[in-house]
């Protein structure tokens, strides 16, 4: 009995599925725009975004300039976002904002324009063009809609992307420190890069790291400099040590920094004795 009921249920599900497929296929071939529109909206409300997107793509050009055009274009942009077609959704939401600047959906469209590019932002080590665009769009949204329900989420996304940009800038500067171990003149570039990073990103969470790597590069450079430049560079490295502890008294690099300072003071003593 149970086996028979299971069979009947399976046949029923297959019939519904085949009927749904036939309905969708017929709608794709149909020339009835109203039928396509109603089915697309139904699919959207049911969460079947792939079918909804295909139908909205078909009918969107037909509704341009018509009263329903705004609704169709917003639905199309939204289905693209929900289907993770973020390049398409970013472009479509931007078009929506240009086409319907006074729409009731303007705030939502502006947010999802920014979020589309946010979703495209790659890891920090890759090209950050999409990150830059996302930050620009997020800033536009934050400035334009300070009372929005999406405001906090937009701020969080902007902070995350800003951190990613800072991490990329820091890692680029840090590369000079790594390379400088094999090519000492590059340590000058490392110190300059860390100085530039600190100027350009005064509130970065990587500031402590930047101060330490400046000290590290300055110490190695000083210890390996010619006698004529050694005294000046030792003093510059000791200043880098002072600044690290000035801004981060409890620095996580305390042990390493102390080792660098001891090396500098020992070398300075040798230089002083040689000059006597």
Secondary structure per residue as TSV (DSSP state, phi and psi in degrees):
chain	resnum	aa	ss	phi	psi
A	1	X	-	360.0	-47.2
A	2	X	H	-64.8	-37.1
A	3	X	H	-64.1	-39.5
A	4	X	H	-66.0	-40.9
A	5	X	H	-63.7	-40.1
A	6	X	H	-63.3	-38.9
A	7	X	H	-64.8	-44.1
A	8	X	H	-62.4	-41.1
A	9	X	H	-63.5	-42.5
A	10	X	H	-63.0	-44.8
A	11	X	H	-61.8	-40.0
A	12	X	H	-63.3	-43.2
A	13	X	H	-63.9	-41.3
A	14	X	H	-64.5	-38.9
A	15	X	H	-63.4	-42.4
A	16	X	H	-64.4	-42.9
A	17	X	H	-63.8	-44.6
A	18	X	H	-65.4	-37.7
A	19	X	H	-64.6	-40.6
A	20	X	H	-64.4	-41.9
A	21	X	H	-63.9	-43.0
A	22	X	H	-63.9	-40.2
A	23	X	H	-60.5	-44.6
A	24	X	H	-66.7	-46.4
A	25	X	H	-62.7	-40.7
A	26	X	H	-63.9	-39.0
A	27	X	H	-65.7	-38.8
A	28	X	H	-60.6	-36.5
A	29	X	H	-85.9	-16.5
A	30	X	-	-68.2	151.7
A	31	X	-	-101.1	3.2
A	32	X	-	-84.1	101.0
A	33	X	H	-63.9	-38.7
A	34	X	H	-63.0	-41.7
A	35	X	H	-61.9	-44.6
A	36	X	H	-61.6	-43.6
A	37	X	H	-61.5	-47.7
A	38	X	H	-64.8	-39.8
A	39	X	H	-70.3	-40.0
A	40	X	H	-60.7	-43.5
A	41	X	H	-67.2	-36.2
A	42	X	H	-65.0	-44.8
A	43	X	H	-59.9	-40.4
A	44	X	H	-60.8	-47.7
A	45	X	H	-66.8	-26.2
A	46	X	H	-85.2	-6.8
A	47	X	T	86.9	10.4
A	48	X	-	-91.2	76.3
A	49	X	H	-74.8	-26.5
A	50	X	H	-66.6	-47.4
A	51	X	H	-65.9	-40.5
A	52	X	H	-59.8	-44.4
A	53	X	H	-60.9	-44.6
A	54	X	H	-59.8	-42.7
A	55	X	H	-71.0	-41.3
A	56	X	H	-63.5	-36.2
A	57	X	H	-62.1	-36.2
A	58	X	H	-69.7	-39.8
A	59	X	H	-93.9	-17.7
A	60	X	H	-53.5	-46.0
A	61	X	G	-62.1	-29.6
A	62	X	G	-72.8	-21.9
A	63	X	G	-99.8	1.2
A	64	X	T	-60.5	130.2
A	65	X	T	82.1	-2.2
A	66	X	S	-102.0	160.2
A	67	X	T	-57.0	-35.4
A	68	X	T	-79.0	-6.8
A	69	X	H	-58.7	-39.3
A	70	X	H	-61.2	-46.4
A	71	X	H	-65.6	-43.6
A	72	X	H	-63.7	-43.3
A	73	X	H	-66.6	-37.1
A	74	X	H	-67.5	-43.3
A	75	X	H	-60.9	-42.4
A	76	X	H	-60.6	-48.1
A	77	X	H	-59.8	-41.4
A	78	X	H	-67.7	-41.2
A	79	X	H	-65.3	-36.9
A	80	X	H	-62.1	-41.9
A	81	X	H	-64.1	-45.8
A	82	X	H	-66.9	-24.6
A	83	X	T	-90.8	8.6
A	84	X	T	65.1	25.2
A	85	X	-	-91.5	72.7
A	86	X	H	-70.9	-31.9
A	87	X	H	-63.0	-43.6
A	88	X	H	-66.0	-45.0
A	89	X	H	-67.0	-38.7
A	90	X	H	-60.6	-46.1
A	91	X	H	-64.2	-44.7
A	92	X	H	-67.0	-41.4
A	93	X	H	-65.6	-36.8
A	94	X	H	-62.8	-42.9
A	95	X	H	-62.4	-39.9
A	96	X	H	-59.4	-45.7
A	97	X	H	-63.6	-37.2
A	98	X	H	-71.6	-37.1
A	99	X	H	-78.1	-31.9
A	100	X	-	-132.2	68.0
A	101	X	T	-65.1	-18.4
A	102	X	T	-107.1	15.4
A	103	X	-	-65.9	148.8
A	104	X	T	-65.6	-18.9
A	105	X	T	-94.1	9.0
A	106	X	H	-58.4	-45.2
A	107	X	H	-62.0	-46.6
A	108	X	H	-65.1	-40.8
A	109	X	H	-64.7	-39.8
A	110	X	H	-64.6	-40.2
A	111	X	H	-65.3	-45.5
A	112	X	H	-75.8	-20.6
A	113	X	H	-61.7	-51.2
A	114	X	H	-63.1	-42.7
A	115	X	H	-68.0	-30.9
A	116	X	H	-59.8	-46.7
A	117	X	H	-72.5	-30.6
A	118	X	H	-60.2	-42.8
A	119	X	H	-67.0	-22.2
A	120	X	H	-87.5	-12.1
A	121	X	-	-62.4	123.4
A	122	X	-	-84.8	179.7
A	123	X	-	-63.9	158.3
A	124	X	T	-59.1	-26.7
A	125	X	T	-76.8	-11.5
A	126	X	S	-97.4	176.8
A	127	X	-	-58.4	135.5
A	128	X	-	-107.0	26.5
A	129	X	H	-59.2	-46.1
A	130	X	H	-68.3	-31.7
A	131	X	H	-64.3	-44.0
A	132	X	H	-60.7	-43.0
A	133	X	H	-66.5	-41.9
A	134	X	H	-61.1	-43.5
A	135	X	H	-62.7	-40.3
A	136	X	H	-63.2	-45.2
A	137	X	H	-68.5	-37.8
A	138	X	H	-64.9	-40.5
A	139	X	H	-65.4	-39.5
A	140	X	H	-60.1	-42.8
A	141	X	H	-67.0	-46.3
A	142	X	H	-60.1	-42.2
A	143	X	H	-70.3	-35.8
A	144	X	H	-84.8	-25.1
A	145	X	-	-135.0	64.4
A	146	X	T	-65.9	-17.1
A	147	X	T	-101.4	7.5
A	148	X	-	-68.9	149.9
A	149	X	T	-66.6	-18.2
A	150	X	T	-93.8	1.4
A	151	X	H	-58.7	-48.5
A	152	X	H	-64.1	-41.1
A	153	X	H	-64.2	-40.3
A	154	X	H	-63.1	-41.3
A	155	X	H	-62.5	-43.8
A	156	X	H	-62.5	-41.3
A	157	X	H	-65.4	-41.1
A	158	X	H	-63.4	-41.3
A	159	X	H	-63.5	-41.8
A	160	X	H	-62.6	-43.8
A	161	X	H	-71.1	-35.2
A	162	X	H	-62.7	-42.6
A	163	X	H	-60.9	-41.0
A	164	X	H	-62.0	-42.3
A	165	X	H	-64.3	-41.6
A	166	X	H	-64.4	-40.5
A	167	X	H	-63.5	-40.2
A	168	X	H	-63.2	-45.8
A	169	X	H	-61.3	-41.6
A	170	X	H	-65.6	-43.7
A	171	X	H	-65.9	-33.6
A	172	X	H	-64.5	-45.3
A	173	X	H	-63.1	-38.0
A	174	X	H	-66.9	-26.8
A	175	X	H	-59.6	-35.7
A	176	X	H	-63.9	-36.8
A	177	X	H	-63.4	-44.4
A	178	X	H	-63.0	-47.7
A	179	X	H	-67.7	-29.6
A	180	X	H	-64.6	-20.3
A	181	X	T	-67.8	-22.3
A	182	X	T	-110.3	-14.0
A	183	X	S	-142.9	87.8
A	184	X	T	-52.6	-38.6
A	185	X	T	-57.3	-25.2
A	186	X	H	-69.0	-14.5
A	187	X	H	-66.2	-29.4
A	188	X	H	-63.8	-42.5
A	189	X	H	-65.1	-35.6
A	190	X	H	-62.1	-45.6
A	191	X	H	-63.2	-44.1
A	192	X	H	-63.5	-42.4
A	193	X	H	-63.2	-40.5
A	194	X	H	-67.9	-38.5
A	195	X	H	-60.6	-45.3
A	196	X	H	-63.7	-40.2
A	197	X	H	-61.5	-44.1
A	198	X	H	-65.3	-34.5
A	199	X	H	-71.5	-43.6
A	200	X	H	-79.9	-21.5
A	201	X	T	-131.3	65.5
A	202	X	T	-63.9	-22.5
A	203	X	T	-106.7	13.1
A	204	X	-	-69.2	147.0
A	205	X	T	-72.9	-8.3
A	206	X	T	-95.1	8.9
A	207	X	H	-60.7	-45.2
A	208	X	H	-58.3	-44.8
A	209	X	H	-61.8	-42.1
A	210	X	H	-63.5	-42.5
A	211	X	H	-63.5	-39.0
A	212	X	H	-67.1	-46.1
A	213	X	H	-68.7	-27.1
A	214	X	H	-64.7	-44.9
A	215	X	H	-60.5	-45.7
A	216	X	H	-60.1	-50.2
A	217	X	H	-63.2	-42.0
A	218	X	H	-64.9	-36.4
A	219	X	H	-67.3	-48.9
A	220	X	H	-61.8	-40.3
A	221	X	H	-63.7	-45.6
A	222	X	H	-62.5	-44.4
A	223	X	H	-67.2	-22.3
A	224	X	T	-110.3	14.5
A	225	X	S	-83.8	164.5
A	226	X	-	-68.6	159.8
A	227	X	H	-58.1	-33.2
A	228	X	H	-67.3	-31.4
A	229	X	H	-103.2	-8.4
A	230	X	H	-63.0	-46.4
A	231	X	H	-60.2	-46.6
A	232	X	H	-61.8	-43.3
A	233	X	H	-73.6	-30.1
A	234	X	H	-63.7	-44.6
A	235	X	H	-62.9	-38.5
A	236	X	H	-65.7	-38.7
A	237	X	H	-68.2	-39.7
A	238	X	H	-65.8	-32.5
A	239	X	H	-66.7	-38.9
A	240	X	H	-62.7	-37.1
A	241	X	H	-64.1	-43.6
A	242	X	H	-61.4	-43.1
A	243	X	H	-67.0	-38.2
A	244	X	H	-57.8	-46.9
A	245	X	H	-78.6	-22.4
A	246	X	H	-64.7	-47.7
A	247	X	H	-88.7	-22.5
A	248	X	-	-136.8	74.1
A	249	X	T	-57.0	-31.3
A	250	X	T	-105.5	36.4
A	251	X	-	-55.1	143.9
A	252	X	T	-69.6	-12.4
A	253	X	T	-98.3	18.5
A	254	X	H	-54.4	-45.9
A	255	X	H	-65.7	-47.1
A	256	X	H	-64.1	-41.6
A	257	X	H	-63.5	-39.7
A	258	X	H	-65.3	-38.5
A	259	X	H	-62.5	-42.8
A	260	X	H	-62.3	-43.5
A	261	X	H	-62.7	-43.1
A	262	X	H	-62.0	-39.7
A	263	X	H	-64.5	-40.3
A	264	X	H	-66.3	-44.2
A	265	X	H	-67.2	-37.4
A	266	X	H	-64.2	-44.1
A	267	X	H	-66.9	-38.2
A	268	X	H	-63.5	-37.9
A	269	X	H	-63.8	-41.3
A	270	X	H	-62.9	-42.6
A	271	X	H	-65.5	-40.8
A	272	X	H	-62.5	-42.3
A	273	X	H	-66.9	-36.0
A	274	X	H	-68.2	-30.1
A	275	X	T	-83.1	-6.8
A	276	X	-	-76.8	360.0
